[in-house]
Amino acid sequence: MDLSSIPLFKAMAKKLNWLGGRQGVLAENVANVNTPGFKPSDVKEIDFKSLLAGSKLGGALKLVTTTPNQIATTPSAVGGVDRVQQPGRVDLEDQMMKVSQTATDYAFTTGLYQKQIALIKHAIGQSSGT
């Protein structure tokens, strides 16, 4: 059974990909907290409800560079997320709150994924104990 053909699983995979990319961006912000002139960034929010409703994202999301001396990476390098430049300096407390929230969202989504797999196994008559 190809789970990627089921819209709910496709939406959860996109959400997990976005969350992984966001953790990478936030980790970069934390790593550069003492770098002079570094501006923090975040990622554009993906509306999980619209993903479940079946809306299309229109292909791979592209990274945004704000100055010519920034290195443009491939979207898959940071989870295929769109960066959004944040004003001001890196606020370590704010970044750690975002990291914590992202980790919580990731755990929630993986838990939902596991529950859906168990439901499918139960529906087809397989044991969900493994």
Summary of the structure (lengths in Angstrom):
residues: 130
radius of gyration: 17.5
end to end distance: 17.5
largest distance: 59.3
contacts: 301
relative contact order: 0.20
helix: 53%
strand: 5%
